[in-house]
Amino acid sequence: MSFDPSNPLIVQADRSVFLEAFNPRAEAARTDIAPFAELLSSPEHLHTYRVTPLSLWNAASAGMTAEAMVDALARHAKFPLPDNVATDIRELAGRWGRLRLEQYDSMLLLIVRAGDEALLTELTRHKGIKPLLGEVMSPTVVTVPAAHRGVLKQELIEVGWPVDDQAGYTDGDALAVQLSDTLQVRGYQWEAAQAFYRAGSDKGGSGVVVLAPGAGKTVVGMVAMSLVGQRTLILTTNRTSVNQWYRELLGKTQLMPDDVSEYAAGKPLTPVTLCTYQMLTHRKRGSLSEDIGAYPHLALIGASEWGLIIYDEVHLLPAPVFRLTAEVQARRRLGLTATLIREDGRESDVFALIGPKRYDQPWKTLEEQGWIAQAHCLEVRLRLPPAERLTYAVAPDADKHRIAAENPAKRTVLQQVMARHEGSPTLIIGQFLNQLELIGADLEAPVITGKTPQRTREELFQAFREGRLKTLILSKVGNFALDLPDAEVLIQVSGAFGSRQEEAQRLGRLLRPKADGRAAYFYSLVTRETSEEDFAHHRQLFLAAQGYSYGILDESEV
């Protein structure tokens, strides 16, 4: 294909793809490449994608062929598609389906296609894979102990060979979950649940749905429960999230209070049981993380005939839950998240143990359709006072971030920012408790931290929802699963270094659509000429990938 200047894509030999967002053909190209290319950033004019093995396997698992991927790039590219990119796509995407896990009587079988005998021989000799396999039945078939199903999938991903797991699932106890007559399920929520369930076939029943905060992932979970129709275990980040799920389940389904409960040791399990990751990973005092029985509550995952396990905020799964999830591959598994980014780089574990990405919808698309609020992101840069600047200059590197984050000038600038939005429901969130307590005293506003009793938290959240309280100050407990739909302004005074996850989750506290269509405002207070400025840039990378740009204000402009 020759040069076509009217096309919007530039495809490079390193498998990076640039999209001219201003090009009249951009939207068609974006639609065609989104299933198999990972979006890295989407600022105003030029969006960057990368074709990765994981992005290709996600697309292939959804039924997209390698030729369709190559054709999409070639049709929309300005320049001829580099030969190595086309070859890489065909070869990498072509790996999906060459290894299959199937059920045969009481055995699991790892099967390769005819002609791939050498591949199976190679894998059976690999030092990390060999101990996980059983008897070689033929040149194309080897048995797999059921207990090794998940760990084998992890190991095979590590060596570049994804497994199409068609071994199916063990049915749990039946549970009819009927949605409330008053619940209006949005089109994309139905699509997401159906993409996970796949009409109940062995090709469905495991995978991840990626939707923006405020887009109704909880509803997707409830629709999936109604499709599966079996006992369900819901794992989530904290007790506030547990309470939110409890309210939603009773308000938006026909389940009764006796059907739903929060897990507590020694109490009977209900057909729908809610539990936090923190509870699951609670370790016996004095035990080592490797000890058998170190985590007494992890047995919950295997303690009942669950037909479905829902992992809320799946990108935050702690390592012990990963280990247990490797052992429950016979259960249907749904991951819900706003981002598959993990700061520990274990995205491939999510793919292997929870399942491929089944559904994704760009944040900006949902914003344009009115399903989430329009958000303006602003970074306010301010200087350290002279005394603190000298303290910062001579401090050890380990202390510099905290000194910059706790810049006392932020307390004044914070009040100036609030004056711009006087009367608006406002959340203030930060990392350092001393800083938050001082702000609470300045504003005469309540501070919610990890030490705040759950009952007190719920009372304050309810007061905020009802408009009796206009300002709430939150530690990092406010990063996740807060149902505060009327929040219009969030001011971030400090954060956990350069965490992209945290930046995305904090913006997410604002994205519930407002009743009158008002926009939301997300402010970050950042100290100039310090490490905090570098961390702030890194934090913003994920939101830039979603199409958000940050306006920069000097403290004098506020």
C-alpha positions in Angstrom: 0.0 0.0 0.0 1.3 3.5 -0.9 1.4 6.7 1.2 -2.1 8.0 1.9 -1.9 11.4 3.7 -5.7 11.4 4.4 -5.4 8.3 6.7 -5.1 9.0 10.5 -2.7 6.2 11.7 1.1 6.1 11.8 2.2 2.5 12.6 5.9 2.1 13.7 8.1 -0.9 13.6 8.2 -1.1 17.4 4.4 -1.8 17.3 3.5 1.7 18.6 0.6 3.3 16.8 -0.2 7.0 16.6 -3.7 8.3 15.9 -4.3 11.9 14.6 -7.3 12.7 16.8 -8.2 15.7 14.6 -8.4 13.6 11.4 -11.9 13.2 10.0 -11.3 9.4 9.8 -10.0 9.2 13.4 -13.2 7.8 14.9 -13.5 4.9 12.4 -9.8 4.0 12.9 -10.2 4.2 16.7 -13.1 1.8 16.6 -11.3 -0.7 14.4 -8.0 -0.8 16.4 -9.4 -0.5 20.0 -10.1 -4.2 20.4 -6.4 -5.2 19.9 -4.3 -2.1 20.6 -3.7 -0.8 24.2 -4.3 2.9 24.6 -1.3 4.5 26.3 -2.2 8.2 26.1 -4.8 10.4 24.4 -4.0 14.1 24.8 -5.6 16.7 22.6 -4.1 15.9 19.1 -2.1 12.7 18.9 -3.2 9.5 20.7 -0.7 6.7 21.3 -1.5 3.0 21.2 0.8 0.0 21.5 0.2 -3.5 20.2 1.2 -6.0 23.0 1.0 -9.8 23.3 -1.7 -9.3 26.0 -3.8 -6.9 23.9 -3.6 -9.3 21.0 -4.6 -12.3 23.2 -7.5 -10.3 24.7 -8.8 -9.6 21.1 -8.2 -13.2 19.9 -10.1 -14.6 22.9 -13.0 -12.4 21.9 -13.0 -13.9 18.4 -11.0 -11.3 16.4 -8.7 -12.9 13.9 -5.1 -11.8 13.2 -6.0 -11.0 9.6 -8.7 -8.6 10.8 -6.2 -6.9 13.1 -3.6 -6.5 10.3 -6.3 -5.3 7.9 -7.5 -2.7 10.4 -4.0 -1.2 10.7 -3.2 -1.4 7.0 -6.5 0.3 5.9 -6.1 3.3 8.3 -2.3 3.8 8.0 -0.7 6.7 6.2 2.4 4.7 5.4 2.8 1.0 4.4 2.4 -1.3 7.4 5.9 -2.4 8.5 6.4 -6.1 7.6 7.5 -7.1 11.1 4.3 -5.6 12.7 2.1 -7.7 10.4 4.2 -10.8 11.1 4.3 -10.2 14.8 0.5 -9.8 15.0 -0.1 -13.0 13.0 2.4 -15.0 15.1 1.4 -13.6 18.5 -2.3 -13.6 18.0 -2.0 -17.0 16.3 -0.7 -18.4 19.6 -4.2 -18.1 21.1 -6.0 -21.4 20.7 -3.0 -23.5 20.0 -3.0 -24.6 23.7 -6.4 -25.7 25.1 -7.5 -26.9 28.5 -10.4 -29.3 28.2 -12.3 -31.5 30.6 -12.4 -35.3 30.0 -14.3 -37.4 32.5 -12.6 -36.5 35.8 -9.4 -35.3 34.2 -8.1 -32.0 32.7 -6.3 -32.3 29.4 -3.8 -29.8 27.9 -4.1 -30.3 24.2 -2.2 -28.9 21.2 -3.2 -29.0 17.6 -1.8 -31.6 15.2 1.5 -30.3 14.0 2.3 -28.7 17.3 3.8 -31.8 18.9 7.2 -30.2 19.3 5.6 -27.3 21.2 4.1 -29.7 23.7 7.4 -31.6 24.0 9.1 -28.3 24.7 6.6 -27.2 27.4 6.7 -30.6 29.1 10.4 -30.1 29.6 10.3 -26.6 30.9 11.4 -26.5 34.5 8.5 -24.3 35.7 5.9 -26.2 33.8 6.9 -29.8 34.0 6.0 -30.3 37.7 2.4 -29.0 36.9 1.7 -31.7 34.3 0.6 -35.3 34.6 0.8 -38.2 32.2 1.6 -37.7 28.6 -1.3 -39.4 26.8 -0.2 -38.8 23.2 2.1 -36.4 21.3 -0.7 -33.8 21.5 -2.3 -34.5 24.9 -1.0 -34.4 28.5 -3.1 -34.6 31.6 -3.2 -31.8 34.2 -4.1 -32.3 37.9 -7.1 -30.1 38.6 -5.3 -28.3 41.4 -2.7 -27.1 39.0 -5.1 -25.5 36.5 -4.6 -21.9 37.6 -0.8 -22.0 38.3 -0.2 -23.8 34.9 -2.0 -20.9 33.2 0.2 -18.4 35.0 3.4 -20.2 34.1 2.4 -20.6 30.4 1.6 -16.9 30.1 5.1 -16.2 31.6 6.7 -18.1 28.7 4.5 -16.5 26.1 1.8 -19.2 25.5 -1.7 -18.3 26.6 -4.2 -21.1 27.2 -7.7 -21.2 25.9 -9.4 -22.6 29.0 -12.4 -24.6 27.9 -12.5 -26.9 30.8 -15.8 -25.4 32.0 -17.1 -24.8 35.5 -18.5 -26.6 38.5 -22.0 -25.4 39.1 -22.8 -23.9 42.4 -26.0 -24.1 44.4 -28.9 -22.5 42.4 -30.0 -19.0 43.3 -32.5 -17.1 41.2 -31.5 -13.5 41.1 -34.2 -11.3 39.6 -33.5 -7.7 38.9 -35.9 -5.1 40.3 -38.7 -3.9 38.0 -37.5 -0.3 38.6 -33.9 -0.9 37.6 -33.1 0.5 34.1 -30.0 -1.4 32.9 -28.1 0.7 30.4 -27.2 -0.8 27.0 -23.4 -1.0 27.7 -24.1 -2.7 31.1 -26.1 -5.5 29.4 -23.4 -5.8 26.7 -20.7 -6.1 29.4 -22.6 -8.8 31.3 -23.4 -10.8 28.2 -19.8 -10.5 27.0 -18.8 -12.1 30.3 -21.5 -14.8 30.3 -21.4 -15.8 26.6 -24.7 -17.5 26.8 -23.4 -19.9 29.5 -20.9 -21.6 27.2 -17.5 -22.8 28.3 -16.1 -19.8 26.4 -17.7 -17.5 28.9 -17.9 -17.4 32.7 -14.5 -15.9 33.3 -13.1 -12.5 32.5 -12.8 -8.8 33.3 -15.1 -5.8 32.6 -13.4 -2.4 32.4 -15.6 0.6 33.0 -15.0 4.1 34.4 -15.8 4.9 38.0 -19.5 6.0 38.3 -20.5 4.0 35.2 -22.3 1.3 37.2 -20.0 -1.7 37.4 -22.1 -2.9 40.4 -25.1 -3.2 38.0 -23.0 -5.2 35.6 -22.2 -7.6 38.5 -25.9 -7.9 39.4 -26.9 -8.6 35.8 -24.1 -11.3 35.6 -25.6 -12.8 38.8 -29.0 -12.9 37.2 -27.6 -14.7 34.2 -25.5 -17.2 36.2 -28.3 -17.9 38.7 -26.1 -19.4 41.4 -24.7 -18.6 44.9 -22.3 -15.7 44.6 -19.3 -14.5 46.6 -18.4 -10.9 46.2 -14.9 -9.7 47.2 -14.3 -6.0 47.5 -11.9 -3.4 48.9 -13.3 -2.2 52.2 -16.4 -2.3 54.4 -17.7 0.9 52.9 -17.8 -0.9 49.6 -19.4 -4.0 51.3 -22.2 -1.7 52.6 -22.6 -0.1 49.1 -23.0 -3.5 47.5 -25.5 -4.5 50.2 -27.6 -1.5 49.6 -27.5 -1.9 45.8 -28.4 -5.6 45.9 -31.4 -5.1 48.1 -32.5 -2.0 46.2 -32.0 -3.2 42.6 -32.7 -6.9 42.8 -35.5 -8.9 44.4 -33.1 -10.6 46.9 -34.3 -10.4 50.5 -32.2 -9.3 53.5 -31.8 -13.0 54.6 -30.2 -13.7 51.2 -27.3 -11.3 51.6 -24.7 -10.8 54.3 -21.2 -9.6 55.2 -18.9 -12.5 55.9 -18.1 -13.0 59.6 -16.1 -15.9 61.0 -18.4 -18.4 62.7 -21.6 -17.1 61.1 -23.5 -19.1 58.5 -22.8 -18.1 54.9 -25.8 -16.7 52.9 -26.5 -17.3 49.2 -24.8 -13.9 48.5 -21.9 -13.3 50.8 -19.8 -10.1 50.8 -16.2 -10.0 52.0 -13.3 -7.6 52.0 -9.8 -8.4 50.6 -8.5 -7.3 54.0 -10.5 -9.9 55.8 -9.5 -12.6 53.4 -5.8 -11.8 53.7 -5.8 -11.4 57.5 -2.9 -13.4 58.8 -2.6 -15.2 62.1 -0.3 -13.5 64.5 3.2 -14.9 64.4 2.7 -16.9 61.2 4.7 -16.5 58.0 3.0 -15.6 54.7 4.1 -19.0 53.3 2.7 -21.0 56.2 -0.2 -23.4 55.5 -3.1 -22.0 57.4 -1.6 -18.5 57.8 -4.7 -17.0 56.3 -7.7 -18.6 58.1 -10.4 -16.7 56.2 -9.1 -17.6 52.7 -10.9 -20.9 53.1 -14.1 -18.9 52.5 -13.4 -19.0 48.8 -13.7 -22.8 48.8 -16.1 -23.1 51.7 -19.4 -23.1 49.8 -20.8 -24.1 46.4 -20.3 -20.7 44.9 -21.4 -20.6 41.2 -19.8 -17.1 40.8 -17.1 -15.1 42.4 -17.0 -11.4 41.7 -13.8 -9.5 42.3 -14.5 -5.8 42.6 -11.6 -3.5 41.8 -9.8 -6.5 40.5 -6.7 -4.5 39.7 -6.1 -4.4 43.5 -6.1 -8.1 44.1 -3.5 -8.9 46.8 -1.0 -11.7 46.2 -2.6 -14.2 48.6 -6.0 -13.9 46.8 -4.2 -14.5 43.5 -2.8 -17.7 45.0 -6.3 -18.9 46.1 -7.8 -17.8 42.8 -5.4 -20.1 41.1 -7.0 -23.0 43.0 -10.7 -22.1 42.2 -10.5 -22.1 38.4 -13.6 -24.3 38.3 -15.7 -21.4 39.6 -17.0 -18.7 37.3 -15.0 -15.5 37.9 -15.9 -11.9 37.1 -13.4 -9.1 37.6 -14.7 -5.5 37.7 -12.3 -2.5 37.4 -11.8 1.0 36.1 -8.3 0.2 35.0 -6.2 -2.9 34.4 -3.1 -1.1 35.4 -1.3 -2.7 38.3 1.6 -0.9 39.8 3.2 -4.3 40.5 3.0 -5.2 36.8 0.9 -8.3 37.3 -1.7 -7.6 34.6 -0.8 -11.0 33.1 -1.9 -12.7 36.3 -5.3 -11.1 36.0 -5.5 -12.4 32.5 -4.5 -15.9 33.4 -6.4 -16.3 36.7 -9.6 -14.2 36.3 -9.8 -14.3 32.5 -9.4 -12.1 29.4 -10.8 -8.6 29.2 -14.3 -9.2 28.0 -15.6 -5.6 27.8 -14.1 -2.1 27.8 -15.7 1.3 27.1 -13.6 4.5 26.9 -14.2 7.0 29.7 -14.7 9.8 27.2 -17.2 7.9 25.3 -19.3 7.4 28.4 -18.9 11.1 29.2 -20.0 12.2 25.7 -23.1 10.0 26.1 -23.9 11.5 29.5 -23.4 8.4 31.6 -20.6 9.9 33.6 -20.0 13.5 34.5 -17.8 15.9 32.5 -14.7 16.5 34.6 -12.2 19.4 34.5 -8.7 18.5 35.9 -6.6 21.3 37.3 -3.1 21.2 38.9 -2.3 24.1 41.2 1.5 24.6 41.6 2.8 26.4 44.7 6.1 27.0 46.3 7.5 25.9 49.6 7.9 28.7 52.1 11.7 29.6 52.5 12.2 27.7 55.8 10.6 24.5 54.5 12.5 24.9 51.2 15.8 24.8 53.1 14.6 21.8 55.1 13.7 20.1 51.8 17.1 20.8 50.3 19.0 19.1 53.1 16.6 16.3 53.8 17.4 12.6 52.9 15.7 11.5 49.7 13.3 9.3 51.7 11.9 12.3 53.5 11.6 14.7 50.5 8.2 13.5 49.3 6.5 14.0 52.6 8.0 17.5 53.1 6.8 18.6 49.7 3.4 16.9 50.2 2.8 18.5 53.6 3.7 22.0 52.3 2.0 24.3 54.8 1.1 26.8 52.0 -1.3 24.2 50.7 -3.7 25.0 53.5 -4.1 28.6 52.3 -4.4 27.7 48.7 -6.9 25.0 49.6 -9.2 27.6 51.0 -8.8 29.8 48.0 -9.8 26.9 45.7 -12.8 26.2 47.8 -13.8 29.8 47.6 -14.1 29.4 43.8 -16.7 26.7 44.4 -18.5 28.1 47.5 -21.4 25.9 48.5 -20.5 23.0 46.2 -20.3 19.5 47.7 -16.5 19.1 48.2 -14.2 16.2 49.0 -10.6 16.8 50.2 -8.3 13.8 50.1 -4.7 13.2 51.1 -2.1 10.8 52.2 -0.8 12.2 55.5 -3.0 12.2 58.6 -1.3 15.1 60.4 -1.9 17.3 57.3 -5.5 16.2 57.1 -6.1 16.9 60.8 -4.8 20.4 60.4 -7.0 21.0 57.4 -10.0 19.6 59.4 -9.3 22.2 62.2 -8.9 25.0 59.6 -12.3 24.2 58.0 -14.1 22.8 61.0 -14.9 19.8 58.9 -14.9 16.1 59.8 -11.9 13.9 58.9 -12.4 10.2 57.9 -9.4 7.9 58.3 -8.8 4.2 58.7 -9.4 4.6 62.4 -12.9 6.1 62.0 -15.5 3.6 63.1 -17.5 2.2 60.3 -20.8 3.5 61.8 -19.4 7.0 62.0 -18.2 6.9 58.4 -21.6 5.8 57.2 -23.3 8.6 59.2 -21.0 11.2 57.7 -21.4 9.8 54.2 -25.2 9.9 54.6 -25.0 13.5 55.8 -23.0 14.4 52.7 -25.5 12.7 50.4 -28.4 14.5 52.0 -26.6 17.9 51.7 -26.4 18.4 55.5 -22.6 18.3 55.2 -20.9 20.1 52.3 -17.2 19.2 53.0 -15.6 15.9 53.9 -11.9 15.3 54.4 -10.7 11.8 53.6 -7.5 9.8 53.9 -6.7 7.1 51.4 -9.8 5.2 52.6 -11.6 7.6 50.2 -9.9 6.2 47.1 -12.4 3.4 46.5 -16.1 2.6 46.3 -17.6 5.8 47.8 -21.2 6.3 46.8 -21.3 10.1 46.9 -23.0 10.9 43.6 -23.4 14.7 44.3 -19.7 15.4 45.0 -18.8 18.2 42.5 -15.3 19.2 43.6 -12.4 17.0 44.8 -9.1 18.6 46.0 -6.1 16.3 46.3 -3.6 17.7 48.8 -1.2 14.7 48.8 -0.9 11.3 47.3 0.9 7.9 47.3 4.0 8.9 45.3 3.3 8.4 41.5 0.4 6.0 41.7 -1.7 6.1 38.4 -4.3 3.9 40.0 -4.8 6.3 42.8 -5.2 9.3 40.5 -7.8 7.5 38.5 -9.7 6.3 41.5 -9.8 9.7 43.1 -11.1 11.4 39.9 -13.6 8.5 39.9 -15.2 9.8 43.1 -16.6 12.7 41.0 -17.8 10.9 37.9 -21.3 10.0 38.9 -23.6 12.1 36.6 -25.1 15.1 38.3 -28.8 15.6 38.2 -28.6 18.9 36.3 -25.7 17.9 34.1 -23.1 20.1 36.0 -19.4 19.4 35.5 -17.0 18.2 38.2 -13.7 19.7 39.2 -10.6 17.7 40.2 -7.8 19.8 41.7 -4.3 18.6 42.6 -2.1 20.8 44.8 1.5 20.2 43.9 4.7 21.8 45.3 7.0 23.3 42.6 10.6 22.3 42.1 10.2 19.1 44.3 9.8 15.4 43.7 6.1 15.9 44.1 6.1 17.6 40.7 7.6 14.6 39.1 5.2 12.2 40.9 2.3 14.3 39.8 3.2 14.0 36.1 3.5 10.2 36.5 0.1 10.0 38.3 -1.6 11.8 35.5 -0.5 9.4 32.8 -3.4 7.0 33.1 -6.0 9.8 32.9 -4.1 11.3 29.9 -4.7 7.9 28.3 -8.4 8.3 28.9 -8.4 11.7 27.2 -8.2 14.0 30.2 -5.8 17.0 30.1 -4.7 19.1 33.1 -4.9 22.8 33.2 -2.0 24.3 35.2 -2.5 27.2 37.6 0.0 29.0 39.7 -1.0 29.7 43.2 -1.2 33.4 42.4 -3.9 32.7 39.8 -6.1 31.0 42.4 
